[in-house]
Amino acid sequence: MTKAMNRNKNLFMLVSFLLWFPQFMYVPTLSPYMEHTGIPYSFIGIILGSYGLTQLLFRLPIGITSDIIKSRKPFILFGMFISMLSCFIFLTMDGAEWLLFARALAGLAAASWVAFTVLYPIYFSEDKVHVAMGSISFIVVLAQFLGMSFSGYIVEEWGWKAPFWIGSVFSVIGWGLAFFIYEPKNKKVSEPIKLKGLIHIIREPSLLKVSLLSILAHSIIFSTMFGFTSTFALQTGFEASEITWIVAAFMVPHAIATLFMGNVIIPRLGEGKSLVAAFLLVTIATMLIPFAQLKNIFLVIQGLQGFSLGMIFPLLLGMSIQSIKPAKRATAMGAYQSIYAIGIFVGPFLAGMVNSQFGLASGFYFAGGLGMIATLLVAIWYREKIFTRLSFGNKDTKKHHAI
């Protein structure tokens, strides 16, 4: 049974990897590619933001429907298929409108992640939710890192379309493997979620506070590393092939943080202090990017930003569902992921507008300002103990009672 469960975990992690790897193959070069084709920064921001808009629209419906039918696998298969379709459109179509459509489809595929994040903890005991979230977050970061690391080199060697070719191939493989994912059969009939219960979940104060922090964090990363950082780097002297070093400088510390967050950082600092430190660090790092004219300094700053964001995301993810009943977790996760998708949309959209008006450097000041707002909010809520149902700053318990 243990061996079978380990096989299930390994297959699930592989499919999870293949959801994200194709999508992030082209992320570092997408903004420069659109700039190369003559698309203005303002519309580049709209295209980048469409990825978050479709997540905002579809993540909650996916979570609700998943809870109603008590099945996650159909949505995983759907997400893998849409991811594959997105890569095919990027590969075969040209023009700003098609790029917008393809990126919006990528966001729809990402919306299916709510099903992934609810099914995976089933393979673990109830007290290991943070461990499960940490490990699945590591897989996401690994996929992002490997996908993004080679995109600049691939473009320099084989052209702008090459990442889409590779992404399409891996998407097909991932979609095929997803059919073999194991999902336990629950014979109990599910009671449909009522509007009153849905509103109660969405209006949960702790969930809303965690979601607001996540909006700010996602605005930062999708305005910078997943948005305009590579474009700024190319304008300050980096070559396309050197984007690999930028990605590595960001993603390696990012991955390390996801691994150490649950077992090392949180037990020592607590959730409140960890979040304050992480948001303060990401604020400083983001605002320093425009001043980093030397390549080595630029890479160090990327590492600081990557590590701090790597602490933030899995911690907030675990907080969002920790004490929600299993039957309602997909709805809570869908609500959480739908709300923070606002940041994936609004962050790059506003950054694109700011960049069009004041230049690329201003976008990093804008993102840094969001980090400062988040830092202040966490400090205030921690000090005033507003997270009444979280173990925020509670030294008497080792468990995380989120929401």
N, C-alpha and C positions, 0 to 999 in steps of 0.2 A: 504493500500500500504506500509506503514511504517512497519507494523507488518510482512508483507510478505517479505519485504527486509531484515528485521532483521533475519527472519528465513533463508533466503538465505545466509546471512553473517555467521550465526552460523553453518549451514551445511558446508559451504565452509571451515571455520576454522577447523571444525572437520575432514574433509577429509585431509586438509593440515597437521593436527596433525598426522593422520594415515599414511601419506606418510613418515614422518620422524621418528616417534616413533619406528617402527619395525627396521629401519636401524641402529638406535643408541642404540638399546638394546644390541648389541654386541660390539660396538666400544671400550669401555674401556678394554674389555677382549680379543679383537681380536689379538692385538700385543703379549700379554703374551701367548695366545693360540697357535699362530704360533711359538713362541719361545719354548713353551712346546713340540711341535711336531718336533722340531729339525730344523726348517727353519732358515737359517742365516739372520742376520740383513739386509744385502744387498738385499736379495730377499724379506724380509718383507717390505722393503722400496718400492720395485717394486709393490708388491701387494697393499699396501696402496696408492701408487701413481696412480694405474690403475683407481681408483675411479675418479680422476681428469682428466685422459686422455680421457675417454669416454665422460665426460662433455665437454671437449675442442673440441672434434670432432662433437658432436651432438647438443649442445645448440644453436648455430647459425642457423643450418638448421631447427631446430624446430621453432625458432623465425621467420625465413623467411617464412616458409610454413604456420605458424599460421597467419601471416599478409596477405598472399596471399588469403587464403580461409576465412579469417576473422572469425575464430572459434578457441577457446582455449580448449574447453571441450574434443575433441577427444584425444588431447595430454595429458590431465590430466588422462583420462582413460588408455591410453597407459602407462604412468608413473606408475600408481598404479599397473597395471598388472606386469610390469617388476620388480617392487619392491617386489611383492609377489614371482615371479619366483626366484629372487636372494636369498630370505630367504629359499626357498625350496631347492635350490642347496647347500647352506651352511649346511642345516640340513641333507641332504641325502648323500652328497658326501664327500670324504676325499682326501687328497693330495694337494700339493702346486698349481698344475695346476688348479684344480677345485676351490680352494680358490681364485686364480687370476681371473678366469672367473666369479665367483659369485660377487666379489667386483667390477669388471668392469661393470657388469649388474646393480649393485647398483648405480654406477655413471651414467649409462644411465637413470635410473629412476630419479635420481636427476636432469638430464638435462631437464626433463619435467617441472621443477620448473619455467622456463621462462614463461610458459603458466599460471601457478598459479599467478605469480606476475604481470602479465598484466591483467588478468581477475578480480582479487580482487578489484583493484581501481575503477572499473566500478560501484561498489556498493557505491561509495563515490562521493562527488562533486569535481570539478577540483582543488579547493584550499586546498583539504585535502589529497593530495598525500602522504605527509610525515606522516600524521596520519595513513593512510592505511598501509604504509610500516612499520611504527613502530609497529602497532598491529599485522600484519602478521609475522613480525620478532619475536615478543613476542611468538606467537604460535610455531614457529620453535624452539625457545630457550626452551619453556616449554616441547615440545616433546623430545628434546635432553636431557633436565634435567631429566625428568621422566624415559626415556628409559635408560639412562646411570647410573642413581642412583642405580638401583637395580641389575645391571648385575653382579657385583662382588659377592653379596650375593647369587644370583641365581646360579652362577657357583659353589660356595662353597657348596651349599645345594644339587644341582641336576646335576652338571657336566657341562663340557664345551659346550655341545650341547643345553642346556636348553634355553639360550637366543634366539637361532634360532627357537626353537619350539614356543615360545611366539611371536616372530616377525612374524612368518608365519601365526598364527591365526589372529593377528591384521591386517596384510596385506590383508587377505581375506575380512575382514569386511570393510576395507577402500575402496577396489576395488568395493564392492557392493554399498556402499553409494555414490561413485563418479558418478554413473549413474543418481542420483537425483539432481546434481548440476545445478543451474539455470544460463543460459547464454542468455543475451538479443539477439534477432534476428535482425541482421542488413540487411535490404533489399537492401541496396546500393551495386552495383556490385563493387568488388575490382579490382583495376588495378594491374596487376602483378608487382612485384618489379623488376626494371631494375638493371643491374650490376652497372651502373654509380651511381644510387641512393644508392645502397648498399655500394659501395666504399666510397661515400661521408659520410655516417653515420659512417662507421668504422674508417675513417680517421679524424673524428671530434676531434680536439686537446683536448678539455675538457674531452671528453669521454675516450680518450686514457690515459690522466693523471689520471683520477679517476680509470680506470682499472688497471693501473700500481700499484697504491696504494693498490688496492684490491688484486692484485697478491701477494704482500708482506704480507698483513694481512692474507690471506688464507694460505700462506706458513708457517706462524708462528703457526696458530692454528692447522693445520693438521700435523705439525711436533712435536707438543707438546701435547695438550690436546686430540686431536683426533688421536694421533700417539703414541709417546713413553713415555708420562708422566706416565701412569699407570705402564709400564714396569720398569721405573726408580724408582717409588715409591715402588714397590714390592721388588726391590733389596736393598732399604734403610730401610726396616723394616716394611712397611705396610703389612697387611694381605689382602687377596682377598676381604673379606667382608668389609674392610675399604675403598675400592675404592669408595663406596657410599659417604663417607665424602669428598673425593677429588672432586668428581663430584659436590656435593652440594656447596662446597667452591668456585668452579669456576662458576657454572651455575646460582646460585641465584643472585650474583652481575651482571652477564652477562644479566640476564633477567631484573633486575631493571634498568640497563643502557638503554636497548632498550625502556623501557616505559617512562623514563625521558628525553631521548635524544631530541625528537621532540618538546616537550612542555615546557621543563625546561632548559636543558643545552644549546641548540642552541640559543634560544632567548637571553640568558644572555652572552654567550661567543662568539657567532658567529661560523660559520663553520670552518674557518681557525684556530683559537685558540683552538677550541675543538679537531680538528684533531691532531694538534701539541701536545697538552697535552696527548691525548689518546695514540698516537704512542710512545711518550717518556715514559709514564707509562708502556706500554706493553714491551718496550725494557728493562727497569730496572727490571721488575718482571721476565721476561724470563731468564735473565742472572743470577738472584739470585737463581733460582731453584736448581742448583747443590750444592749450599752452605747450603741449608735448610735441615739439618740433624735431626732437631727436628720436630715432626709431626705437632705441633701447628703452627710453623713458616712456614712450607711447605703449610699448608692450607691457611694461611693469604696471602702468595704470590700467590696462586692459585686465591684467591678472587680479588687481584689487577689485575692480568692478565685477568680474566674473565670480570671485569667491563670495563676495557679499550677497549677490543675487542668488547664488547657489545655496546659501543659508536660508534665504527668505522663502523661496517657493515651496519646498517640501514641508516646511514648518506650517505655513498658512494652509497648505493642502490638507495636512493631517488635522489641523484645527477645525476645518470645515465640516467633517463628518464623524469625528471621534465618538461622540455620545449619541448620535442619531441612530434610531432603531434600524436594523439591517433592511427592513422592508421599505424604508423611506430614504435610504442613503443615496440612491440614484437621483431622486428628486432634489435632495439637499445638494448633492454634487453638481447636478445640472444647474440649479439656481446659482451656486457659487461660481461655476465656470462661465455661466451666461453673464453674470454681473461683471466678473473681471475681464471678460471679452470686450467690455466698454473701453478698457485701457488699450487693448490690442488694436482697436479701431481709432479711438480718439488720439492716442499718443502719436503715432506716425502721421495722422491727418493734420494735427495742429503743428507738429514739427515741420512738416512739409510747407505749411503756410508761413511759419516763422522763417524757415530757411529761404523761401522765395523773397521775403521782404528784407531780411537782414543778413543773409549769408549763412553758410553751413555751421559756423561756430556758434551762432545764437541758438541753434537747436539743442546743443549740449547744455547750454545754460538753462534752457527751458526744462529739459529732462532733470537736471540737477535740482532745480527748484521744486519739482515734484517729489524728489527724494527728501528734501528738507521738510516739506509738508508732512510726509509720511513719518519722518523721524519725530516731529513735534507731536503728531497724533498719538503715536505709540507711547511716547514719554508721558503725555497727559493721561491717557487711559490706564497706563501702568501705575502711575502715581495715585490716581483717583480710584483705582480698583474697579473700573467700569466693566472689565471683563469678568463679571460676577460668576459666570458659569464655566470659565476657563481656569486652568491651573496657572494663570498668569502670575508669576512671582510667588507661587505657593511652594515653599520649601519642604512642606510636610508630606508631599506626595510625589511619587516618581511617575505617575501616570498623567497623561494629558487629557483632561476632560473638556474637550472642545465643544462649544455650543451648549 
